[in-house]
């Protein structure tokens, strides 16, 4: 059982090292090899600049998944902290925070991200900040409501009798209970967030060349849909496949 706990961190580290090692190769330009179809030398062909498409898709997939994980973790951490403050302090602060959460929930996250990117620097950092803000409302309300329900449980109400401070009760009793219930929400939202990142990159926002993100690769490939369809089909299939896997994991978690 203990070995299983190390499988995911080790796999993530190996993939991150591979992405770093192959990043330069994914951007190597060979004009003489441009738009070559799939072959034994280039299993998925080459793009308009002669770059090996398999390498670009591999690195691009890891960049897309890494960005999605980073934004998801940032949203969860920020939502958890603010949601806990809202639930514990209550009163007027709770009303203000929940009103803000309702405003964020009322608008599609992608629209909020577009507005935020219009005011801040159109870069990867700006993309991360924009999507964290766009997805924050749902997690704020979720953590706040879950925290308030947990605070009514006997094991939380009687914890101060053992000499624990409010902060210790929050860290040792409330937070673990919240995190144990977050996986269903994460698996449901991971695919949607990933498509938001790639969708923004597809229209030229956030991730910019030469970073080989799947949405940016898809954007570059749409101009060659008829002459080199593999440049458009393969990244599209990858994005759809990742989104489908997230939905399958979510259904298994719910059952």
Secondary structure by P-SEA (a helix, b strand, c coil): cccccaaaaaaaaaaaaaaaaaccccccccccccccccccccccccccccccaaaaaaaaaaaaaaaaaaaaaaaaaaaaaaaaaaaaaccaaaaaaaaaaaaaaaccaaaaaaaaaacccccaaaaaaaaaaaaaaaaaaaaaaaaaaaaacccccccccccccaaaaaacccaaaaaaaaaaaaaacaaaaaaaaaaaaaaccccccccccaaaaaaaaccccccccccccaaaaaaaaaaaaaaaaaaaaac
